[in-house]
Amino acid sequence: MIGRFYRRMGRKGFTLVELMIVIAIIGILAAIAIPQFSIYRKKAFNAAARQDLKNAFTSAQSFFISMPGVAVTSAALNSFGYRATAEVILTITSGSLSALSISTRHNNGTKTYTVDADGTISE
């Protein structure tokens, strides 16, 4: 009976059992890899939002050195070097030097990050 599963001399190709085993192994690997890939993507989106927040804070600090009494805006951040990553939403709640509050969130991410006037980042 086992002899039927082995290839005979001169025949080329794979048996049905060999192909089914390979397909089962690929299915198991895909079932493990796809959820992990989704988790890694969300982490990358959140990291992009956090990095944009750091860049916005740095640009805000540059703006306040030049114009300490003026409230910062998105246009002012752009003129001082801030470049937004695609699909990252920047919100300036308070743009004054003493009460700065900037938030970022990626459209596909799961977290919103906020920075205050001291540079402390919170989720």
HELIX and SHEET records of a PDB file:
HELIX    1   1 ILE A    2  ARG A    4  5                                   3    
HELIX    2   2 LEU A   16  SER A   66  1                                  51    
HELIX    3   3 SER A   74  SER A   79  1                                   6    
SHEET    1   A 4 VAL A  88  SER A  94  0                                        
SHEET    2   A 4 SER A 101  HIS A 106 -1                                        
SHEET    3   A 4 THR A 112  ASP A 116 -1                                        
SHEET    4   A 4 ILE A 121  SER A 122 -1                                        
END                                                                             
